[in-house]
């Protein structure tokens, strides 16, 4: 994993935590994969929409 991707992910997670939105480990992992270029942002958005709008 790229050092910059880990740093960026930690910064985003910290910013979200300051706003009271703590990331679950699975959400952190998704964010890390995006930051490292292992998963596209558009695919991640589609997955999150499907996950949080499923009935």
N, C-alpha and C positions, 0 to 999 in steps of 0.2 A: 504494500500500500504506500502511496506517495506521502511523504511527510507533509506537503502542503495541503493535501486532501484531508488528512487527519486534523491539522491545525484549523482549517476552515470549518470542518464539521464541529469541532469543539467550540469554536467561536459562535456558530449559529445556535448550537444547543444551549450555550451559556446565555445568549441574548434572549432566547425563548424562555428559559428558566426565570430570567429576571422579570419577564412579563407574566409569570405564573403558568407557563405552558411547558411543563416538563415532558421531554420526549421519552417514549417507551424504548426499550432496547431495540425492538424491531424497526421502529421509526428512525432511530439513530443509524442503524445499519443501512437502511435505504438511502438516507442522506449521505452517508459515507460512500456508498457505491456511486451515487451521482457525482459527488465531488471528485472521485477518482476516475470518472469517465467510464466506469464499468456498466452503467445503466443510464439510458437517456432520460432527460428530464421529462420529455413528453410521455414516455412510457410510465414513468413514476406518477405523473399527474393522472393518467388514465387509471392506474392501479388504485390510487387514493380515492378518486371519484367513485370507482366501483365498490371499494371497500366501505366507504362511509355513506353511500346512498343505497346499498343493498337492503332489501327488506326481508 
